[in-house]
Amino acid sequence: MKIIFDEAATTYGGSEHPERPERLLSTVPHLRQVLPQLVWERPVIADDKSLLLAHDEAHLARLRQPIDFDVDTPYYPEIDQHARRAAGGALLAMKSARQAEPAFSLLRPPGHHAKRAQAMGFCYLNSIAIAALNALNDGCERVAIWDFDAHHGNGTEAIVTGNQRILFASIHQYPGYPGTGTHSFGNVLNLPVPPMTDGRVHAAKVKEALDRLVAFRPDLLLVSAGFDAYVNDPITNLRLEAEHFHRFGTWLREIDIPAAAILEGGYSDELPGLIESFIRGWTGD
């Protein structure tokens, strides 16, 4: 398996924000130690041509303006470059998967709340949507997106709605931020779970979503891998354990579809072990 990482992704932000550099600073050395067989690769910065499939030019320009987007999504110096790097990681993971090598893009910022013309919810560019649309533009007939982050992937939904070559599934806490994702329609499958849902019930919803995506017969499965549904995550109220994320990885290994994952949420200090569990399930280690 390939892990896509660049230390530049740890050079912005501070420990006072949930989406902090420590998420990667703690995870990367942990993975290098416990899974030495992983292959590491750096991404390139995504160019305008790739980004404009999911975002408009005005949004790309707005990312360079030194003004906060909202209380959760501040401006950081060169945040447009950091977001472009995360999008580049998603593109590299997608291309790797299409060449029969599973890949996990371990970068920040996350992306699944970013809309075509709006940054929000810690997200600036929608890396998973960018990867999906570029895959379609490069020969894929159908792409599925499996989003098991604790928060609804509202930005991804907004970007891909109506594109019948994409099937998007989100399993998320509701009520909860951003307050959307209550029903399914068209090419969008939403499976909300109430706060404090039993982990087994929640995991069954995640499996139901994956089964629906597999039935779509995609050429590629992209995963918005958020680990904030973990029982000890500080900003959500769900009850998944490390074993559930291991199971999610096992399900990925068991399906015969090229797959790539990108890091979305996950704000517990135990994030390194959760990602390890997911990767061990995926690789069968």
C-alpha positions in Angstrom: 0.0 0.0 0.0 1.1 3.5 -0.8 0.8 6.4 1.8 0.9 9.9 0.3 2.4 12.4 2.7 4.3 15.7 2.7 5.7 17.2 5.8 4.6 20.6 4.5 1.1 19.6 5.5 2.2 20.0 9.1 3.5 23.5 8.9 0.3 25.6 9.3 -2.3 25.9 12.1 -2.0 25.5 15.8 -2.8 23.1 18.6 -5.8 25.2 19.7 -7.8 24.2 16.6 -9.2 20.6 16.3 -7.8 20.3 12.8 -4.2 20.7 14.0 -0.8 19.7 12.8 -0.5 17.1 15.6 -2.9 14.9 13.7 -0.2 14.1 11.2 2.8 14.7 13.4 1.7 11.9 15.7 0.3 9.6 13.0 3.2 9.6 10.5 6.0 8.3 12.9 3.5 5.8 14.4 2.8 4.3 11.0 6.4 4.3 10.0 7.2 2.3 13.1 4.4 -0.2 13.2 3.9 -0.7 9.4 7.4 -0.4 7.9 6.3 -2.2 4.7 4.2 0.8 3.6 5.5 2.8 0.6 5.6 6.5 1.0 5.3 9.1 -1.8 4.9 12.9 -1.9 2.1 14.5 -3.9 2.4 17.4 -6.3 0.3 20.6 -6.0 -2.9 20.2 -8.0 -3.2 22.6 -10.9 -6.1 24.8 -11.9 -7.3 22.4 -14.7 -7.8 19.6 -12.1 -9.4 21.9 -9.5 -11.8 23.6 -11.9 -13.8 20.4 -12.5 -15.1 20.8 -8.9 -14.6 24.5 -8.1 -15.0 27.8 -9.8 -12.3 30.4 -10.5 -13.6 32.9 -8.0 -13.3 30.3 -5.2 -9.6 29.6 -6.2 -9.0 33.4 -6.0 -10.8 33.7 -2.7 -8.5 31.2 -1.1 -5.6 33.6 -1.6 -7.3 36.4 0.2 -6.2 36.9 3.9 -9.7 36.8 5.4 -11.2 34.0 7.5 -13.9 32.0 5.8 -15.9 31.3 9.0 -15.2 30.7 12.7 -14.2 27.1 12.0 -12.3 27.7 8.8 -9.7 30.4 9.3 -7.3 31.9 6.7 -3.8 30.7 7.0 -0.8 31.9 5.0 -0.6 29.9 1.8 -3.7 27.9 2.7 -4.5 27.7 -1.0 -1.2 25.8 -1.5 -1.9 23.5 1.4 -5.3 22.7 0.1 -4.0 22.2 -3.4 -1.4 19.8 -2.0 -4.2 17.8 -0.3 -6.1 17.7 -3.6 -2.9 16.6 -5.3 -2.6 13.8 -2.8 -6.1 12.7 -3.6 -5.3 12.8 -7.3 -2.2 10.7 -6.8 -4.1 8.2 -4.6 -6.8 7.9 -7.3 -4.2 7.3 -10.0 -2.4 4.8 -7.9 -5.6 2.9 -7.3 -6.3 2.8 -11.0 -2.9 1.2 -11.4 -3.9 -1.6 -9.0 -2.0 -0.1 -5.9 -4.2 0.9 -3.0 -3.3 4.3 -1.6 -4.2 6.4 1.4 -3.6 10.2 1.1 -2.5 11.3 4.6 -2.6 15.0 4.2 -4.5 18.1 5.6 -6.7 20.1 5.3 -9.7 17.8 4.9 -12.1 18.5 2.1 -15.6 17.0 2.1 -17.4 20.1 3.4 -16.0 22.4 0.8 -18.5 23.4 -1.9 -17.9 24.6 -5.4 -17.6 28.2 -4.3 -17.4 28.0 -0.5 -14.8 26.9 2.1 -16.3 25.7 5.4 -16.0 23.1 8.2 -12.2 23.0 8.2 -12.2 22.4 4.4 -11.0 24.6 1.6 -10.9 22.4 -1.5 -13.0 19.2 -1.9 -10.2 16.7 -2.6 -12.5 13.7 -2.9 -14.8 15.4 -5.5 -11.8 16.6 -7.4 -10.4 13.1 -7.5 -13.7 11.6 -8.6 -14.3 14.2 -11.4 -10.8 13.9 -12.7 -11.1 10.1 -12.8 -14.3 10.4 -14.9 -12.4 12.9 -17.1 -9.6 10.3 -17.6 -11.5 7.2 -18.6 -13.5 5.9 -15.7 -17.1 5.3 -16.5 -18.4 5.2 -12.9 -17.0 6.3 -9.6 -18.4 5.6 -6.1 -17.6 7.7 -3.0 -17.9 6.1 0.5 -17.8 8.8 3.2 -17.8 7.3 6.7 -16.7 10.6 8.4 -18.9 11.5 11.4 -20.1 14.6 9.6 -22.2 14.7 6.5 -20.1 15.3 3.4 -22.3 18.2 2.3 -19.8 19.8 0.0 -19.2 16.5 -1.9 -22.9 16.0 -2.1 -23.4 19.5 -3.5 -20.7 19.1 -6.2 -21.7 15.6 -7.4 -25.5 15.8 -7.2 -27.0 15.0 -10.6 -23.9 13.4 -12.0 -25.2 9.9 -12.8 -21.7 8.5 -13.2 -21.0 9.1 -9.5 -22.8 7.5 -6.6 -22.1 9.2 -3.3 -22.9 7.6 0.1 -22.5 9.4 3.5 -23.0 7.8 6.9 -22.9 10.5 9.6 -24.2 11.8 12.9 -27.5 13.6 12.8 -28.3 15.9 14.5 -24.9 17.3 14.1 -22.7 19.6 12.0 -23.5 20.7 9.3 -27.1 19.8 9.8 -27.7 18.3 6.4 -27.9 14.8 4.9 -31.3 13.8 6.3 -32.6 12.0 3.1 -31.4 10.3 0.0 -32.2 11.3 -3.6 -30.9 10.6 -7.1 -27.3 9.7 -7.0 -26.9 10.5 -3.3 -27.3 8.0 -0.5 -27.5 9.5 3.0 -27.6 7.2 6.1 -27.8 9.4 9.2 -27.3 7.9 12.6 -28.4 9.5 15.9 -25.9 10.5 18.5 -24.7 7.7 20.8 -25.8 5.0 18.3 -24.5 1.6 19.2 -21.3 0.9 17.3 -22.6 -2.3 15.9 -25.7 -0.6 14.5 -23.6 2.2 13.1 -21.1 -0.2 11.5 -24.0 -2.0 9.9 -25.1 1.3 8.2 -21.5 1.8 6.9 -21.7 -1.7 5.4 -25.1 -1.1 3.9 -23.7 2.0 2.2 -20.7 0.1 0.8 -22.9 -2.7 -0.5 -25.1 -0.2 -2.3 -21.9 1.4 -3.8 -20.6 -2.0 -4.9 -23.9 -2.7 -6.6 -23.4 0.4 -8.7 -20.5 -1.4 -10.3 -18.0 1.4 -10.2 -14.6 1.3 -11.9 -13.2 3.1 -8.8 -14.1 3.5 -5.1 -12.9 6.6 -3.3 -13.1 6.8 0.4 -13.6 9.9 2.6 -11.9 8.3 5.6 -12.9 10.2 8.6 -12.1 8.8 12.1 -14.2 11.2 14.1 -17.0 8.7 14.7 -14.7 7.2 17.3 -16.1 6.9 20.7 -13.5 9.2 22.3 -13.5 11.9 19.6 -13.8 15.3 21.3 -16.2 16.9 18.8 -18.8 14.2 18.0 -21.1 11.8 19.9 -20.7 8.5 18.2 -19.4 5.1 19.5 -17.2 3.4 16.9 -14.2 1.6 18.2 -10.8 0.8 16.6 -12.1 -2.6 15.7 -14.8 -1.0 13.5 -12.3 0.9 11.5 -10.3 -2.3 11.1 -13.5 -3.9 9.7 -14.0 -1.0 7.3 -10.6 -1.7 5.9 -11.3 -5.4 5.7 -14.4 -4.8 3.7 -12.3 -2.7 1.2 -9.9 -5.6 0.8 -12.7 -8.0 0.2 -14.3 -6.1 -2.7 -12.8 -6.4 -6.2 -12.8 -2.7 -7.0 -9.7 -0.4 -7.1 -9.8 1.9 -4.1 -8.2 4.9 -2.7 -8.8 6.8 0.6 -8.1 10.3 1.8 -8.0 11.5 5.4 -11.0 13.6 6.4 -11.8 14.1 10.1 -10.6 12.5 13.3 -9.5 14.6 16.2 -8.8 12.2 19.0 -5.3 11.8 20.3 -5.8 8.1 19.4 -6.0 8.9 15.7 -2.7 7.1 14.9 -4.0 3.8 16.2 -7.3 4.2 14.4 -5.6 4.8 11.1 -3.3 1.9 11.8 -6.4 -0.3 12.4 -8.0 0.8 9.1 -4.8 0.2 7.1 -4.2 -3.2 8.7 -7.7 -4.3 7.8 -7.3 -3.0 4.3 -3.9 -4.7 3.7 -4.7 -7.9 5.6 -1.7 -7.4 7.8 
